[in-house]
């Protein structure tokens, strides 16, 4: 049986269960939440657990060791009821033999220690190279099962304070709030955020949204990030009605949280500027135009129009908003003679 058929090819029939948290594949020295190890014994055991899952019937991944190890691979022992296709180090698909929940032992890797490993070496869970999604794959307990991207943990060997880390996969998201401000109706504004894996192992999920007037312009869908990899996601807000609209961008991973968006749809407005209005009042209306272009720009929302009366406006303005700018009564020069 080819491993390229992935998890679904080796699943058995299980009771139906709604899709839930995919959890993560952990490497541990003892219990599911023990992710450090000191290699002081001749035979080293590395346990592979499926943590934080609401229910899973299988998974597909590989286990990798960093470079400076005094270990040699001695074999893999699957947990009772678990079968697998492939090589745990190169990539394998695992069938759990039923619907399993948080803290399920998949199997044990054994290594013979021929010398001490250096500090902060690590064992991590990565995607099987032949997985079609390019990510760690978990099959849930639905019938038929859903295959979803998941995360993988990392365990440090002989740790020092320099490699102190949480046991669960870690995901840095910045910023976590996108404030689009006021945007004119039927105009679009774009903002972005970045997802990064700062620790190791694999951070996996799926970027998605289901909100009115928001869409993912780039970076949507499944992602799988190893150490120091990052993904930039661009979000588009294009209101067609007036009002304040919020959206939660799901990252599909409990270790990444979500990104909150807010924006206000406002009617398009035309702002007026006339250098001759030196005494005010100034509100940008035809009868009370602003004296300076910068004032109109500050008041305008994306999609608005600015009409500037003829003259030389000694201003330096960096414009980043999408605006319509027109002149009236003659030539307009901005930035000095």
C-alpha positions as CSV (number, residue, x, y, z in Angstrom):
1,X,0.0,0.0,0.0
2,X,1.4,3.4,-1.0
3,X,1.9,6.0,1.7
4,X,0.9,8.6,-0.9
5,X,-2.6,7.5,-0.4
6,X,-2.3,9.2,3.1
7,X,-4.3,8.5,6.2
8,X,-7.6,7.8,4.5
9,X,-6.3,4.7,2.9
10,X,-5.6,2.9,6.2
11,X,-8.6,4.1,8.2
12,X,-11.0,1.6,9.7
13,X,-14.8,2.3,10.1
14,X,-15.5,4.2,13.3
15,X,-18.5,5.7,15.0
16,X,-19.6,9.0,13.6
17,X,-18.4,12.1,15.4
18,X,-18.5,15.8,14.4
19,X,-15.1,17.4,13.4
20,X,-13.4,19.1,16.3
21,X,-10.0,20.2,17.4
22,X,-7.2,18.5,15.5
23,X,-4.8,18.9,18.4
24,X,-1.1,18.3,17.8
25,X,1.4,15.5,17.5
26,X,3.7,15.7,20.5
27,X,7.2,14.1,21.2
28,X,7.8,13.4,24.8
29,X,10.2,11.8,27.3
30,X,7.5,10.4,29.6
31,X,4.0,11.8,29.8
32,X,2.1,13.7,27.0
33,X,3.1,17.1,28.5
34,X,6.8,16.4,29.3
35,X,8.8,17.9,26.4
36,X,12.4,17.9,27.7
37,X,14.9,15.0,28.0
38,X,18.4,14.5,29.4
39,X,20.1,11.7,27.5
40,X,21.9,10.0,30.4
41,X,20.7,6.4,29.7
42,X,22.0,3.9,27.1
43,X,18.5,3.3,25.5
44,X,16.6,6.5,24.9
45,X,12.8,6.3,24.4
46,X,10.9,9.1,22.6
47,X,7.1,8.8,23.0
48,X,4.8,10.1,20.3
49,X,1.4,11.3,21.6
50,X,-1.7,12.9,19.9
51,X,-2.6,15.7,22.3
52,X,-5.5,18.2,22.6
53,X,-7.7,16.4,20.1
54,X,-11.5,16.0,20.4
55,X,-11.3,12.8,18.5
56,X,-9.0,11.4,15.8
57,X,-8.6,8.1,13.9
58,X,-5.3,8.6,12.2
59,X,-2.5,10.9,11.3
60,X,0.5,11.4,8.9
61,X,3.8,13.0,9.8
62,X,7.5,12.4,10.2
63,X,9.9,12.8,13.2
64,X,13.2,14.6,12.7
65,X,16.3,15.0,14.9
66,X,18.6,18.0,14.8
67,X,22.2,17.5,13.8
68,X,24.5,17.1,16.8
69,X,23.1,13.9,18.2
70,X,25.0,11.1,19.9
71,X,22.1,8.7,19.1
72,X,21.5,5.9,16.6
73,X,18.0,4.8,15.6
74,X,17.0,1.4,17.1
75,X,13.4,1.1,16.0
76,X,9.8,2.0,16.4
77,X,7.1,0.3,18.5
78,X,3.5,1.2,17.7
79,X,1.0,1.4,20.6
80,X,-1.5,-1.4,20.9
81,X,-4.1,-1.2,18.2
82,X,-2.0,1.2,16.0
83,X,-0.9,0.2,12.6
84,X,1.2,2.3,10.2
85,X,2.5,2.5,6.6
86,X,6.0,4.0,6.0
87,X,9.0,5.0,8.0
88,X,8.5,7.1,11.2
89,X,11.6,9.1,10.4
90,X,11.0,9.6,6.7
91,X,7.2,9.9,6.9
92,X,4.4,7.5,7.9
93,X,0.6,7.3,8.0
94,X,-0.9,5.9,11.2
95,X,-4.2,4.2,11.8
96,X,-5.3,4.5,15.4
97,X,-7.7,1.5,15.2
98,X,-10.7,3.6,16.4
99,X,-11.6,7.1,17.6
100,X,-9.1,8.3,20.1
101,X,-9.0,11.5,22.3
102,X,-6.5,13.7,24.1
103,X,-3.3,12.1,25.3
104,X,-3.4,9.1,23.0
105,X,0.0,7.2,22.6
106,X,0.8,6.6,19.0
107,X,4.0,4.8,19.6
108,X,7.6,4.8,20.8
109,X,10.8,5.6,19.0
110,X,14.0,3.9,20.4
111,X,17.5,5.2,20.1
112,X,20.9,3.9,21.3
113,X,23.0,6.5,22.9
114,X,26.6,6.4,21.7
115,X,27.6,9.7,23.3
116,X,26.1,12.8,24.9
117,X,24.2,15.2,22.7
118,X,24.9,18.8,22.7
119,X,22.7,21.3,24.6
120,X,19.5,22.4,23.0
121,X,19.4,19.7,20.4
122,X,15.8,18.7,19.6
123,X,13.4,16.2,18.2
124,X,10.5,17.7,16.3
125,X,7.4,16.6,14.4
126,X,7.2,17.7,10.7
127,X,5.0,17.1,7.7
128,X,5.4,13.9,5.7
129,X,7.0,15.0,2.4
130,X,4.5,13.0,0.4
131,X,1.4,14.4,2.1
132,X,-0.7,16.1,-0.6
133,X,-1.4,19.2,1.6
134,X,2.3,19.6,2.5
135,X,1.3,19.6,6.2
136,X,0.9,17.3,9.1
137,X,-2.4,15.5,8.5
138,X,-5.0,14.4,11.1
139,X,-8.2,12.4,10.3
140,X,-11.1,13.0,12.6
141,X,-13.8,10.6,13.8
142,X,-16.4,11.5,11.2
143,X,-17.7,8.9,8.7
144,X,-16.1,9.3,6.2
145,X,-13.3,11.0,8.1
146,X,-12.2,14.6,7.4
147,X,-8.5,15.2,6.8
148,X,-7.2,18.4,8.4
149,X,-3.9,20.2,8.9
150,X,-2.5,19.9,12.4
151,X,0.5,21.1,14.4
152,X,3.6,19.2,15.6
153,X,5.5,19.6,18.9
154,X,9.2,19.8,19.7
155,X,11.2,18.3,22.5
156,X,14.6,19.7,23.5
157,X,17.5,17.5,24.6
158,X,19.7,18.6,27.5
159,X,18.0,22.0,27.6
160,X,19.4,25.2,28.8
161,X,17.7,28.6,29.5
162,X,18.5,29.5,25.9
163,X,16.0,26.9,24.6
164,X,13.3,27.1,27.3
165,X,9.9,26.8,25.5
166,X,6.3,25.7,26.0
167,X,5.4,22.1,25.3
168,X,2.6,23.0,23.0
169,X,3.2,24.4,19.5
170,X,3.8,28.2,19.6
171,X,2.4,30.6,17.1
172,X,3.2,34.3,17.0
173,X,0.6,36.5,15.3
174,X,1.1,40.2,14.8
175,X,-0.9,42.3,14.8
176,X,-3.9,40.5,16.3
177,X,-6.3,43.5,15.7
178,X,-6.8,45.2,12.3
179,X,-8.7,48.5,12.5
180,X,-9.6,49.6,9.0
181,X,-11.2,52.9,10.3
182,X,-13.6,54.6,7.9
183,X,-13.9,53.4,4.4
184,X,-16.2,54.9,1.8
185,X,-18.9,52.7,0.4
186,X,-17.9,50.4,-2.5
187,X,-14.2,51.2,-1.9
188,X,-11.6,48.7,-0.6
189,X,-8.9,49.0,2.0
190,X,-6.3,46.4,2.7
191,X,-4.4,45.5,5.9
192,X,-2.2,42.5,6.7
193,X,-1.0,40.4,9.6
194,X,1.8,37.8,9.9
195,X,1.8,34.2,11.4
196,X,5.2,32.9,12.5
197,X,6.6,29.7,14.2
198,X,9.2,31.0,16.6
199,X,10.1,27.8,18.5
200,X,10.1,24.7,16.3
201,X,8.1,21.7,15.4
202,X,5.2,22.6,13.1
203,X,2.4,25.1,13.4
204,X,-0.5,24.2,11.1
205,X,-3.9,25.6,10.5
206,X,-6.3,27.1,8.0
207,X,-6.9,30.8,7.4
208,X,-10.5,31.6,6.7
209,X,-13.4,34.0,7.3
210,X,-17.1,34.1,6.8
211,X,-18.0,37.8,7.3
212,X,-19.9,40.4,5.4
213,X,-17.6,42.9,3.5
214,X,-14.4,41.2,4.4
215,X,-12.3,38.8,2.4
216,X,-8.8,37.2,2.4
217,X,-6.9,38.8,-0.4
218,X,-3.8,36.5,0.0
219,X,-2.6,33.9,2.4
220,X,-6.0,32.1,2.8
221,X,-6.4,28.3,3.1
222,X,-4.2,25.7,4.8
223,X,-0.7,26.6,6.1
224,X,2.1,24.6,7.7
225,X,5.1,26.5,9.2
226,X,8.4,25.1,10.6
227,X,10.9,27.0,12.7
228,X,11.2,30.7,11.8
229,X,8.8,30.3,8.8
230,X,6.1,32.9,8.5
231,X,3.0,33.6,6.4
232,X,1.7,37.1,5.6
233,X,-2.1,37.3,5.2
234,X,-3.8,40.3,3.5
235,X,-7.4,41.2,4.4
236,X,-9.7,43.3,2.3
237,X,-12.5,45.4,3.7
238,X,-15.1,46.7,1.2
239,X,-18.3,47.9,2.7
240,X,-21.5,48.4,0.7
241,X,-23.6,49.6,3.6
242,X,-23.1,52.3,6.2
243,X,-22.2,51.1,9.7
244,X,-19.6,49.4,11.8
245,X,-18.7,45.9,10.8
246,X,-16.5,43.4,12.7
247,X,-14.9,40.1,11.6
248,X,-12.9,37.3,13.3
249,X,-10.3,35.8,11.0
250,X,-10.0,32.2,12.0
251,X,-6.5,30.7,11.8
252,X,-7.8,27.1,12.3
253,X,-5.4,26.4,15.2
254,X,-5.9,26.7,19.0
255,X,-2.2,27.8,19.2
256,X,-2.7,30.8,16.9
257,X,-6.0,32.2,18.1
258,X,-7.7,34.6,15.7
259,X,-7.4,38.1,14.3
260,X,-10.1,40.6,15.0
261,X,-11.1,43.1,12.4
262,X,-13.3,46.2,12.6
263,X,-14.2,48.8,10.0
264,X,-16.8,51.5,9.4
265,X,-18.6,52.0,6.1
266,X,-19.3,55.6,5.4
267,X,-20.9,57.5,2.5
268,X,-18.6,59.0,0.0
269,X,-17.9,62.6,0.7
270,X,-16.5,65.5,-1.4
271,X,-14.2,67.9,0.4
272,X,-13.3,71.4,-0.8
273,X,-10.0,73.3,-0.4
274,X,-9.4,77.0,-1.2
275,X,-6.2,78.8,-0.3
276,X,-8.1,82.1,-0.3
277,X,-10.2,81.1,2.8
278,X,-7.7,82.5,5.3
279,X,-10.1,83.6,8.0
280,X,-12.5,80.5,8.2
281,X,-14.6,78.9,9.3
282,X,-13.3,75.7,7.7
283,X,-15.3,72.5,7.5
284,X,-14.5,71.3,4.0
285,X,-17.9,72.3,2.5
286,X,-18.3,74.4,-0.6
287,X,-19.2,77.4,1.5
288,X,-16.5,76.8,4.1
289,X,-13.6,75.1,2.3
290,X,-10.4,74.0,4.1
291,X,-7.5,76.3,3.5
292,X,-4.9,73.6,3.2
293,X,-4.9,70.3,1.3
294,X,-3.6,68.4,4.3
295,X,-6.7,69.3,6.3
296,X,-8.9,67.8,3.6
297,X,-6.7,64.7,3.3
298,X,-6.9,64.2,7.1
299,X,-10.7,64.4,7.0
300,X,-11.2,62.2,3.9
301,X,-11.9,58.5,4.0
302,X,-10.8,56.1,1.3
303,X,-13.0,56.7,-1.8
304,X,-13.8,60.3,-1.0
305,X,-13.1,63.2,-3.4
306,X,-11.1,66.4,-2.8
307,X,-11.7,69.4,-5.0
308,X,-8.9,72.0,-4.8
309,X,-9.3,75.6,-6.0
310,X,-6.5,76.9,-8.2
311,X,-3.4,78.1,-6.5
312,X,0.0,77.1,-5.2
313,X,-0.2,75.0,-1.9
314,X,3.2,74.9,-0.2
315,X,2.6,71.6,1.5
316,X,4.3,68.2,1.4
317,X,1.8,65.4,1.8
318,X,2.3,61.7,1.6
319,X,-0.9,60.2,0.3
320,X,-1.7,56.6,1.0
321,X,-5.5,56.7,0.8
322,X,-7.5,55.9,-2.4
323,X,-9.0,59.4,-3.2
324,X,-10.3,61.2,-6.2
325,X,-8.5,64.7,-6.5
326,X,-9.7,67.4,-8.9
327,X,-8.9,71.0,-9.5
328,X,-11.3,73.9,-10.2
329,X,-10.7,77.4,-11.5
330,X,-7.3,76.7,-13.0
331,X,-3.9,75.1,-12.2
332,X,-3.2,73.6,-8.8
333,X,0.4,73.1,-7.6
334,X,1.1,71.3,-4.4
335,X,4.6,71.3,-2.8
336,X,5.8,74.8,-3.5
337,X,6.8,76.8,-6.6
